[in-house]
Amino acid sequence: MQHPSHKLAKIVAIAALACSTTSFAASHREAPLISNDPCADITDTYLFRSWTNPNNVVMIMNVIPGQEPSSGPNYFNFCEDVSYTFNFDTNGDGHAGDVVYEVRFKSEIRQVVKSLKLPLSYVALPPITKLDGAGSEGLGLRQSYTVTQIKNGVRTNIGTKPMFAVPSNVGPRTIPNYEDLASQGIYGLNNGGKVSAGQRDETFYIDLGAVFDTLNLRGSAILTPGQDATNNANPFGNDSFSGFNVSSIAIEVPITALTSNHSGVIGMYAATSRQKFKVLSATGVAVNAGQLQQVARMANPLVNEVIIGTGQKDFWNATEPEKEAQFLDFYLNSRLATALNIVFGTHF
């Protein structure tokens, strides 16, 4: 197994711009349909004020859970037919459409793979040291992308140049210096922000197998006061995601691009959407058609994974947050608490 990519910071899912709050957010393969659609499966969503520039806000969406680093020859790519969006409520009315940032990808099979008819996505012919131009020849499959700001119904491409996703970290012969390559994948935006897309290390920590073996935890299921007060010891067991990667989209923009109130509170949720169906073109090729349909969403952590009932998980993913009231019973009557009480004899 090759070394996983560099870690992204875990901060917050919904943030007050006036303060710095820390939280964890994750949900992997949380619904039946999305578990069969990895490139649209949102594993984590974060929104936080930049620690290097407090006048900026950073949004991150991770997708494609559980990437085993040596999974060649195709490795992991964003989907061309998926719309990846960050959806903002900036006035507190519960509708997250005031500002939207949409990221769309396009794949190309490039010359070295095409001319030699190679069965590999990435090759060291020569080694990959650049995302474009000389040194990028080994990127046989390369993804470019656009970032579109949607505000007051106006769509604006805010890119300043062609932008390319950082490929999977396939190994040192093909990509001798992955972190240097990843640093090249940070691009400026014309609103004063910047963006990066590509593979990163999965940073969420959980003993996944034990949790979903009906809470068969390998350590203390309920912490004692002493365990709870100790931050340098792990009472819970194995990190099932250690050594695995995700694909990240990270955008940083000035707060003024979202709101004129620097002390205000904004809400954000990330979503992935697909067009509803495919039709055959005149040349017999299947093409996407119809309106976009949301297939996954995430803001607050673990809502769909441990709160919403399995029979309604897919419906919840397709529902926009302003219609959340129909799921109120799941929030008021925690099924997770019921399971905990049955397994451990507690009374939550």
TILOBA-213176 format. One record per residue (C-alpha): residue number from 1; x, y, z. Coordinates in pm, 1 decimal, always signed. Layout:
N
ATOM resi        X        Y        Z
ATOM  NUM        X        Y        Z
...
END
This chain:
348
ATOM resi        X        Y        Z
ATOM    1     +0.0     +0.0     +0.0
ATOM    2   +131.4   +342.5    -91.5
ATOM    3   +133.0   +621.9   +160.5
ATOM    4   -199.3   +809.2   +182.3
ATOM    5   -217.5  +1171.9    +81.4
ATOM    6   -171.3  +1466.9   +317.3
ATOM    7   -442.1  +1528.2   +578.8
ATOM    8   -708.7  +1798.3   +564.9
ATOM    9   -812.0  +1980.3   +882.1
ATOM   10  -1142.4  +1880.7  +1043.3
ATOM   11  -1328.8  +2182.1  +1164.9
ATOM   12  -1702.6  +2254.3  +1141.4
ATOM   13  -2017.9  +2181.6   +941.8
ATOM   14  -2212.6  +2498.8  +1014.0
ATOM   15  -2013.9  +2798.5  +1137.3
ATOM   16  -2068.9  +3139.6  +1290.4
ATOM   17  -1837.3  +3377.9  +1111.7
ATOM   18  -1779.9  +3574.3  +1429.8
ATOM   19  -1613.5  +3287.8  +1617.9
ATOM   20  -1398.1  +2980.0  +1576.5
ATOM   21  -1575.6  +2650.3  +1651.0
ATOM   22  -1434.7  +2301.0  +1623.3
ATOM   23  -1642.6  +1994.6  +1539.3
ATOM   24  -1625.7  +1662.5  +1357.5
ATOM   25  -1836.8  +1569.1  +1059.1
ATOM   26  -1854.7  +1244.6   +868.0
ATOM   27  -2091.3  +1000.0   +703.2
ATOM   28  -1977.1   +713.4   +482.7
ATOM   29  -2201.7   +490.5   +268.9
ATOM   30  -2492.9   +608.4   +482.2
ATOM   31  -2784.8   +526.5   +249.7
ATOM   32  -2865.3   +223.9    +29.9
ATOM   33  -2857.5   +402.0   -306.5
ATOM   34  -2560.1   +628.4   -240.2
ATOM   35  -2350.9   +333.9   -119.3
ATOM   36  -2361.1   +216.7   -483.6
ATOM   37  -2257.7   +559.8   -614.5
ATOM   38  -1916.9   +640.2   -458.9
ATOM   39  -1827.8   +946.5   -665.8
ATOM   40  -2147.4  +1117.8   -546.5
ATOM   41  -2116.9   +992.1   -187.5
ATOM   42  -2027.9  +1281.7    +44.0
ATOM   43  -1821.6  +1156.1   +336.5
ATOM   44  -1746.1  +1488.3   +508.9
ATOM   45  -1844.1  +1854.9   +486.5
ATOM   46  -1669.1  +2145.7   +660.3
ATOM   47  -1711.3  +2520.9   +676.8
ATOM   48  -1475.4  +2739.3   +877.9
ATOM   49  -1314.0  +3077.4   +892.3
ATOM   50   -962.6  +3063.5   +748.5
ATOM   51   -693.9  +3038.2  +1015.7
ATOM   52   -445.4  +3218.1   +787.9
ATOM   53   -682.1  +3493.5   +671.6
ATOM   54   -980.4  +3564.4   +900.3
ATOM   55  -1143.8  +3764.8   +621.8
ATOM   56  -1194.1  +3443.0   +424.2
ATOM   57  -1415.2  +3137.7   +470.8
ATOM   58  -1318.1  +2783.8   +367.0
ATOM   59  -1557.5  +2511.4   +252.6
ATOM   60  -1459.7  +2147.6   +200.3
ATOM   61  -1649.5  +1851.9    +58.1
ATOM   62  -1501.3  +1501.4    +63.0
ATOM   63  -1640.1  +1224.3   -159.0
ATOM   64  -1558.3   +866.0   -263.6
ATOM   65  -1509.3   +691.0    +72.8
ATOM   66  -1258.9   +420.7   +159.2
ATOM   67  -1008.4   +464.9   -123.9
ATOM   68   -749.0   +189.5    -96.4
ATOM   69   -431.8   +358.8   -230.6
ATOM   70   -317.5    +71.9   -454.1
ATOM   71   -648.3    +33.7   -640.3
ATOM   72   -514.4    +52.9   -998.0
ATOM   73   -525.1    +75.2  -1288.3
ATOM   74   -802.8   +336.3  -1284.5
ATOM   75   -779.6   +463.5   -926.7
ATOM   76  -1036.1   +727.7   -823.4
ATOM   77  -1192.6  +1014.5  -1016.3
ATOM   78  -1470.6  +1267.4   -974.9
ATOM   79  -1774.1  +1198.0  -1196.0
ATOM   80  -1842.3  +1410.8  -1502.0
ATOM   81  -2218.7  +1371.3  -1462.8
ATOM   82  -2227.5  +1486.5  -1099.1
ATOM   83  -2280.5  +1846.8   -991.1
ATOM   84  -2089.4  +1911.2   -666.8
ATOM   85  -2237.2  +2213.0   -484.4
ATOM   86  -2186.1  +2419.2   -168.6
ATOM   87  -2522.3  +2580.7    -88.0
ATOM   88  -2537.1  +2884.6   +142.7
ATOM   89  -2810.5  +3043.7   +350.7
ATOM   90  -2677.3  +3391.1   +427.6
ATOM   91  -2993.7  +3560.2   +561.2
ATOM   92  -3119.7  +3300.2   +808.7
ATOM   93  -3443.9  +3213.4   +629.5
ATOM   94  -3361.7  +2841.4   +608.3
ATOM   95  -3325.7  +2835.6   +229.7
ATOM   96  -2968.3  +2756.7   +122.2
ATOM   97  -2978.0  +2909.9   -224.0
ATOM   98  -2855.1  +3262.2   -157.6
ATOM   99  -2509.4  +3174.8   -288.1
ATOM  100  -2409.7  +2846.1   -450.7
ATOM  101  -2067.6  +2726.8   -564.7
ATOM  102  -2093.1  +2450.7   -825.1
ATOM  103  -1795.2  +2238.2   -930.3
ATOM  104  -1812.7  +2026.8  -1248.7
ATOM  105  -1546.6  +1793.6  -1387.1
ATOM  106  -1447.2  +1677.6  -1734.7
ATOM  107  -1216.1  +1384.2  -1811.3
ATOM  108   -978.2  +1343.4  -2102.7
ATOM  109   -765.0  +1051.8  -2224.1
ATOM  110   -433.6  +1210.9  -2314.8
ATOM  111   -176.0  +1141.3  -2584.2
ATOM  112    +71.1   +903.8  -2416.4
ATOM  113   -205.6   +660.8  -2321.2
ATOM  114   -403.1   +717.2  -2640.0
ATOM  115   -117.1   +676.0  -2887.6
ATOM  116    +39.0   +372.9  -2717.3
ATOM  117   -302.7   +226.7  -2628.3
ATOM  118   -184.1   +171.1  -2274.1
ATOM  119   -413.6     +4.2  -2016.0
ATOM  120   -303.6   +246.7  -1741.4
ATOM  121   -435.9   +585.1  -1627.7
ATOM  122    -97.9   +713.3  -1502.5
ATOM  123   +250.1   +615.0  -1621.7
ATOM  124   +607.7   +727.9  -1552.9
ATOM  125   +677.4   +812.6  -1918.5
ATOM  126   +831.4  +1045.3  -1797.4
ATOM  127   +745.8  +1064.9  -1422.9
ATOM  128   +454.7  +1296.7  -1340.4
ATOM  129   +588.2  +1620.6  -1192.1
ATOM  130   +336.9  +1869.9  -1334.4
ATOM  131    -39.9  +1888.3  -1384.0
ATOM  132     +1.4  +2061.1  -1719.4
ATOM  133   +273.7  +2109.9  -1979.0
ATOM  134   +612.8  +1940.9  -1969.5
ATOM  135   +620.8  +1686.9  -1688.7
ATOM  136   +249.4  +1608.6  -1713.7
ATOM  137   +276.6  +1363.5  -2005.5
ATOM  138   +226.3  +1062.6  -1777.8
ATOM  139   -117.4  +1188.5  -1673.6
ATOM  140   -292.7   +964.7  -1921.3
ATOM  141   -632.0  +1034.7  -1769.1
ATOM  142   -663.3  +1395.1  -1652.9
ATOM  143   -959.8  +1578.9  -1506.5
ATOM  144  -1020.4  +1949.8  -1556.5
ATOM  145  -1293.3  +2136.9  -1371.7
ATOM  146  -1481.6  +2463.4  -1342.3
ATOM  147  -1611.7  +2657.6  -1042.3
ATOM  148  -1935.7  +2848.0  -1099.0
ATOM  149  -2080.1  +3099.6   -854.7
ATOM  150  -2460.1  +3124.7   -861.6
ATOM  151  -2588.6  +3440.5   -695.7
ATOM  152  -2924.0  +3613.7   -750.0
ATOM  153  -2985.8  +3368.3  -1032.6
ATOM  154  -2669.8  +3474.4  -1218.1
ATOM  155  -2415.2  +3205.7  -1305.1
ATOM  156  -2052.2  +3322.8  -1317.3
ATOM  157  -1748.2  +3110.3  -1394.2
ATOM  158  -1500.0  +3237.2  -1135.7
ATOM  159  -1195.3  +3047.0  -1260.5
ATOM  160   -898.4  +3242.7  -1389.6
ATOM  161   -725.5  +2968.3  -1591.5
ATOM  162   -763.5  +2596.6  -1677.9
ATOM  163   -776.4  +2397.2  -1353.2
ATOM  164   -685.2  +2030.9  -1307.6
ATOM  165   -765.1  +1785.3  -1029.7
ATOM  166   -469.5  +1635.1   -845.8
ATOM  167   -454.4  +1263.0   -939.2
ATOM  168   -445.2   +969.8   -699.7
ATOM  169   -114.6   +910.1   -523.4
ATOM  170    -19.7   +597.6   -716.8
ATOM  171   +341.0   +567.1   -599.4
ATOM  172   +693.4   +716.0   -613.8
ATOM  173   +800.8   +585.1   -956.0
ATOM  174   +504.1   +745.3  -1128.3
ATOM  175   +472.5  +1053.4   -902.9
ATOM  176   +809.7  +1117.1   -730.8
ATOM  177   +689.9  +1409.8   -515.0
ATOM  178   +317.5  +1394.2   -451.8
ATOM  179   +297.0  +1689.8   -212.7
ATOM  180   +472.2  +1914.6   -463.4
ATOM  181   +225.0  +1802.5   -731.0
ATOM  182    -65.7  +1865.7   -494.2
ATOM  183    +58.5  +2218.0   -420.4
ATOM  184    +40.7  +2293.2   -794.0
ATOM  185   -330.1  +2206.0   -781.5
ATOM  186   -423.0  +2521.2   -587.0
ATOM  187   -573.5  +2776.5   -826.6
ATOM  188   -679.2  +3138.0   -781.8
ATOM  189  -1040.6  +3246.6   -835.1
ATOM  190  -1143.8  +3581.1   -973.2
ATOM  191  -1331.6  +3677.5   -655.3
ATOM  192  -1008.5  +3672.0   -454.4
ATOM  193  -1046.7  +3310.3   -346.0
ATOM  194   -876.7  +2983.5   -437.4
ATOM  195   -967.2  +2620.9   -501.1
ATOM  196   -814.7  +2275.2   -499.3
ATOM  197   -955.5  +1935.0   -593.5
ATOM  198   -796.4  +1593.9   -561.8
ATOM  199   -707.2  +1304.1   -338.8
ATOM  200   -637.9  +1355.4    +32.9
ATOM  201   -593.0  +1133.8   +336.1
ATOM  202   -912.0  +1018.0   +511.5
ATOM  203   -894.2  +1186.1   +852.7
ATOM  204  -1208.3  +1054.9  +1019.9
ATOM  205  -1135.3   +811.1  +1304.4
ATOM  206  -1376.3   +526.5  +1381.1
ATOM  207  -1373.7   +152.5  +1448.7
ATOM  208  -1624.9   +105.8  +1170.5
ATOM  209  -1655.1   -271.3  +1180.2
ATOM  210  -1715.8   -279.8  +1554.3
ATOM  211  -1968.9     +5.2  +1551.8
ATOM  212  -2187.0   -158.1  +1288.9
ATOM  213  -2154.5   -501.1  +1446.9
ATOM  214  -2439.7   -377.1  +1667.7
ATOM  215  -2207.0   -155.7  +1873.6
ATOM  216  -1965.9   -440.7  +1948.0
ATOM  217  -1696.8   -193.7  +2053.6
ATOM  218  -1349.8   -329.2  +2130.6
ATOM  219  -1305.6   -106.3  +2435.3
ATOM  220  -1524.2    +96.8  +2668.7
ATOM  221  -1868.3   +153.4  +2519.2
ATOM  222  -1950.9   +420.6  +2776.9
ATOM  223  -1662.1   +619.4  +2921.2
ATOM  224  -1595.5   +649.0  +3289.2
ATOM  225  -1527.2  +1003.3  +3415.4
ATOM  226  -1155.8   +919.6  +3422.5
ATOM  227  -1153.3   +796.2  +3063.2
ATOM  228  -1354.3  +1095.7  +2950.7
ATOM  229  -1098.7  +1330.5  +3109.4
ATOM  230   -802.3  +1163.7  +2935.6
ATOM  231   -736.0  +1294.2  +2586.0
ATOM  232   -409.7  +1109.9  +2519.1
ATOM  233   -544.4   +753.7  +2544.0
ATOM  234   -771.2   +567.9  +2302.1
ATOM  235  -1034.5   +353.7  +2472.9
ATOM  236  -1228.6   +268.5  +2158.4
ATOM  237  -1027.3    +34.5  +1935.9
ATOM  238   -901.5    +38.3  +1578.7
ATOM  239   -913.9   +318.5  +1322.7
ATOM  240  -1081.9   +144.9  +1028.4
ATOM  241   -998.9   +434.8   +792.8
ATOM  242   -627.2   +442.4   +865.5
ATOM  243   -435.6   +431.3   +536.9
ATOM  244   -736.3   +513.3   +320.2
ATOM  245   -807.7   +824.4   +114.1
ATOM  246  -1095.9  +1043.4     +0.5
ATOM  247  -1135.0  +1294.8   -282.4
ATOM  248  -1164.5  +1655.8   -165.8
ATOM  249  -1298.1  +1977.2   -312.4
ATOM  250  -1177.1  +2276.8   -110.0
ATOM  251  -1276.0  +2636.1   -187.6
ATOM  252  -1171.2  +2950.7     -2.4
ATOM  253  -1350.3  +3278.9    -73.4
ATOM  254  -1364.3  +3622.4    +90.9
ATOM  255  -1648.1  +3652.6   +341.7
ATOM  256  -1765.7  +3951.6   +138.2
ATOM  257  -1843.5  +3712.5   -149.0
ATOM  258  -2109.7  +3559.3    +76.7
ATOM  259  -2231.1  +3838.1   +303.6
ATOM  260  -2156.2  +4199.4   +392.8
ATOM  261  -2197.0  +4118.2   +764.1
ATOM  262  -1861.7  +3993.0   +898.0
ATOM  263  -2022.2  +3918.0  +1234.8
ATOM  264  -2318.4  +3735.5  +1085.3
ATOM  265  -2407.8  +3367.4  +1090.7
ATOM  266  -2425.1  +3165.3   +770.8
ATOM  267  -2544.5  +2812.7   +705.1
ATOM  268  -2413.6  +2576.3   +440.2
ATOM  269  -2480.1  +2226.9   +317.6
ATOM  270  -2297.2  +2031.7    +49.9
ATOM  271  -2483.8  +1833.6   -213.2
ATOM  272  -2423.5  +1611.7   -512.9
ATOM  273  -2676.7  +1594.1   -794.0
ATOM  274  -2726.8  +1402.2  -1118.0
ATOM  275  -2950.6  +1460.5  -1416.2
ATOM  276  -3256.2  +1239.7  -1385.9
ATOM  277  -3210.5  +1021.6  -1692.1
ATOM  278  -3003.6   +949.0  -2001.7
ATOM  279  -3117.0   +963.8  -2364.6
ATOM  280  -2953.8   +847.6  -2684.6
ATOM  281  -2805.1  +1118.1  -2903.6
ATOM  282  -2827.8  +1115.8  -3282.3
ATOM  283  -2499.9   +925.0  -3288.0
ATOM  284  -2630.7   +659.3  -3051.0
ATOM  285  -2433.9   +780.8  -2745.9
ATOM  286  -2611.6   +801.8  -2411.3
ATOM  287  -2609.9  +1158.9  -2281.1
ATOM  288  -2743.9  +1311.5  -1960.7
ATOM  289  -3078.9  +1487.1  -1984.1
ATOM  290  -3345.2  +1639.2  -1763.6
ATOM  291  -3322.5  +1845.8  -1447.0
ATOM  292  -3060.7  +1779.8  -1183.0
ATOM  293  -3178.0  +1558.9   -896.7
ATOM  294  -3004.2  +1580.9   -559.4
ATOM  295  -2872.6  +1236.9   -457.6
ATOM  296  -2671.9  +1319.6   -143.5
ATOM  297  -2639.0  +1603.5   +104.9
ATOM  298  -2451.3  +1677.0   +424.8
ATOM  299  -2411.0  +1955.1   +681.3
ATOM  300  -2438.5  +1852.0  +1045.9
ATOM  301  -2244.6  +1530.3  +1109.1
ATOM  302  -2384.5  +1177.3  +1099.8
ATOM  303  -2751.1  +1278.9  +1064.2
ATOM  304  -2836.5  +1037.3   +785.4
ATOM  305  -2602.8   +766.7   +908.9
ATOM  306  -2732.2   +726.7  +1266.5
ATOM  307  -3053.7   +932.4  +1297.3
ATOM  308  -3265.4   +881.5   +983.9
ATOM  309  -3427.7   +537.3   +947.0
ATOM  310  -3295.7   +310.6   +672.1
ATOM  311  -3626.8   +314.8   +484.2
ATOM  312  -3608.2   +693.9   +443.9
ATOM  313  -3233.9   +750.8   +402.7
ATOM  314  -3246.4   +782.3    +23.4
ATOM  315  -3549.0  +1012.5    +45.3
ATOM  316  -3367.3  +1229.4   +303.8
ATOM  317  -3065.9  +1259.4    +71.9
ATOM  318  -3291.5  +1384.3   -208.1
ATOM  319  -3472.8  +1637.8    +14.5
ATOM  320  -3357.7  +1997.4    +59.7
ATOM  321  -3299.7  +2116.8   +418.6
ATOM  322  -3594.0  +2360.6   +424.1
ATOM  323  -3822.3  +2053.8   +415.1
ATOM  324  -3654.8  +1892.0   +717.1
ATOM  325  -3966.0  +1915.3   +939.0
ATOM  326  -4105.9  +1593.4   +789.3
ATOM  327  -3818.4  +1402.8   +956.2
ATOM  328  -3881.1  +1556.0  +1300.2
ATOM  329  -3979.1  +1226.2  +1464.5
ATOM  330  -3631.4  +1084.1  +1399.9
ATOM  331  -3475.8  +1377.0  +1586.9
ATOM  332  -3718.5  +1372.2  +1879.2
ATOM  333  -3715.4   +994.0  +1923.7
ATOM  334  -3358.9   +872.5  +1872.6
ATOM  335  -3343.6   +518.0  +1740.1
ATOM  336  -2970.6   +519.0  +1816.9
ATOM  337  -3050.3   +583.7  +2182.4
ATOM  338  -3294.6   +291.9  +2173.5
ATOM  339  -3021.4    +62.7  +2038.9
ATOM  340  -2774.6   +183.8  +2302.7
ATOM  341  -3024.7   +121.0  +2579.4
ATOM  342  -3099.4   -231.1  +2459.2
ATOM  343  -2734.8   -332.6  +2409.9
ATOM  344  -2585.7   -172.5  +2720.7
ATOM  345  -2880.2   -159.4  +2960.5
ATOM  346  -2871.7   +218.1  +2985.8
ATOM  347  -3159.6   +465.4  +3004.0
ATOM  348  -3082.3   +752.3  +2767.9
END
